Amino acid sequence: MKITVKIIVPLLILAGAFLLGKFLVSTKEEPKSQQPKPIVPVVDVITVSPADHTSSVISYGTVQSYFETTVIPQVTGKITKVSEQFKVGERVKKGELLATIDATDYQAALASQQANLALQQRALAEEKILAQQAAEDWVASGRKLTEASDFVLRKPQLSTAQANITSAEAAVDKAIIDIERTQLTAPYDAVVTARTASVGNLATPQVSLGTLIATEKAEIRLPLTAQQTARVVMPAQDQTSQQTISLTSPNNPGVKWSATLARAEPTVDPQNQVSYVIAEITNPYSGEKPLLVGTFVNAAIPALPITNAYEIPESALVNDSYVWLVNEEDKLLRASAARIHSHAGHVYVSISSEEITPPLRIISRPLSNFRAGVTVKPSKTPDQDEAEPKE
């Protein structure tokens, strides 16, 4: 009996559990199918209208010296004196003495040439007396003076004596100039960039004593593309007003210099097809922040205004050929765009779209998977947030 109970009770429990499970399964409700909500991308939108924009043409270049002179003596001699101002970094005035060469030999040469000139002047005076005497003797002999030859009247001798005078005077002038050349002076207001002259050294016309660069003005050679050239007003010879160019350098943040557009080169570089304009800086070494020769600078050149163009972020222009717009129904619309000019992270473009009229809502940062007709959600600008009433 006990064995039968032990077998029947577990079987009844299993049968009850099976029936209960079947009942629960039969009464379970079928799950309702749900459609996934469409994902609407949020995009940053800027609203722009076509307008006229004033933007400078940006170029770059290296400051070059307007005049650069290598100090080379024209006479040979021992250097007896070097000016205290003739040192690297010092500024010198036009005509200021830089170095002195021993002039003893040239003073002696001057005295010799002056003595030779005196001898030639005496010889000329003697020839004049002899010529006059020859003419008188010819007339005294009863012959006409017109019948006498030039040699009899000593005309060739007079010409030789006169030529000797001219040669002696030139030699004296040369000796005086050589003495003046022993005083080496600055040809213009300049700054010394190199000096090798020292007292006691031998100066020769083959050896440089230093280098000077002009401080009155400097130049910058600025390259321009064909599009930039079309927007820049080139200087003309009869132009009275000059365009002012703003210069900056990464070596001196926050410092600006002014230059003027002086002229344009008449050729185009065959390698990169750019043309060059020359800007001039007046007194580049004056002021608290001098603009040193050799400095790399960026130049902002005034240009003609850009008419009827859209100003958008550089990131909004895709592949330099189109932009994404948002129409009134918040759907994507692709429009062709042509770059006109770019500056400081912004680009000026012309947009052709017949499906939507200005002002245009342009996506500032489009995604690569955008498709025309897709619905998007424009992000609210701070102005829009302030305009909405708060609950």
Steps between C-alpha positions, in 0.01 A plus 500: 500500500776741594681425175185570295453838671861595440455434127154648446554834687798619288314404182199703608721799577666479157162467328364801689806709413466404133131593491571831679774588255282418202226716643733795552638472146151485352391812686814712418428807284675534166766785501400805305732598215642856519643706214838659585493877518686663214829665599507865399855639496560832672698743287662839560345754266599857417270741319673716241402733219702621201685824566804706404808418707826687545786260552874545458717280283747309716853437378840446658864574443839574651625849573787589268741792506432781257875576474778268616861608460823312551767739628803441275788750488607642164860554616756282671650584835524434869185567706588762759159565656159329533196695618326400821173496305638255244383195694236238431160626608597868514328759283704750298402821323566588138856633466609374843861379515533122528874435465819683403784366282857637521518775235878569511574338164208676334603840640847444357345404167296821506811710560676324213211557263474865602870544425454332163210734427718799575768370260243449227362849554853639462552294185175635355605857577834442327330348195273801472804734499680283244192488279463876512869545418472259205206693359686831530811355331290368212341840442837678531634287215247661268267205468134485576399334825233298323772329298671363813442136597362398837832344592686827428252689717544227770129420516558125562735586785236729651236224474736253670575743781129567548424127508774451759333768710163320477663168593683653795181666626315166478784333692473764772123449521555123523751546782254724688222243456729221623565699815125546548452126448716430802201626703230233477156654568141371507322559164158534672331460836562136581541231760817293516438129444863383466848639567845354445705821508754528782776749575830378354346282230591555138206627296487400134235535228455121506403472869168607655513703821131468591138511384234771532125490439284808454271606784298748295276226360471129435308281256281190504428284196144370532362217280141522371288241322298592193182536711679718754652715228153564357387643835805715573520850355848515352696825543533721194781741420265798510325380816519763774350298785670182616340194656601425855584138580487358851788274599520250785760244598470177701825598669337811651136422590282805536738734315399658169696697243385704202624476142395643167434316176776641280499305173426171328745276319424475126542121483329186630693218664483211248528234771206592723324761281499771766588864451682720749441847640757703691413671827725763656545569872619846599752518786469131598760537777322785679254461786491269799460187283726527193418283202832326438618392159444126459179493707216285362176700494136456402353783295135611483452687173185713451289356219184564304178402686342159439148564372187285547678219688428284804741495794505153655741294715766309312355175639164562326650473150520133398768395251529863397191455282170490697321573829208340685190713556192449716172597334177620664396139569829429680616272222851485356570667170832494316607816313803570282745757637806670349781633716582866443732579789593366842635672806542421871298176497218642289432458130308728265298302246234540236212251542265401219169350615164552328310290756546742790529875528721703738556521784643149496536262790841338448634209704833607645634149563342253253539124542628266232180288503263786418242431228271744329143494638595364845328675789729668752457698818676839492663585830375809676723801515537693828279776353222251434524361853464847650201576275298196622284557812614318809253271678 
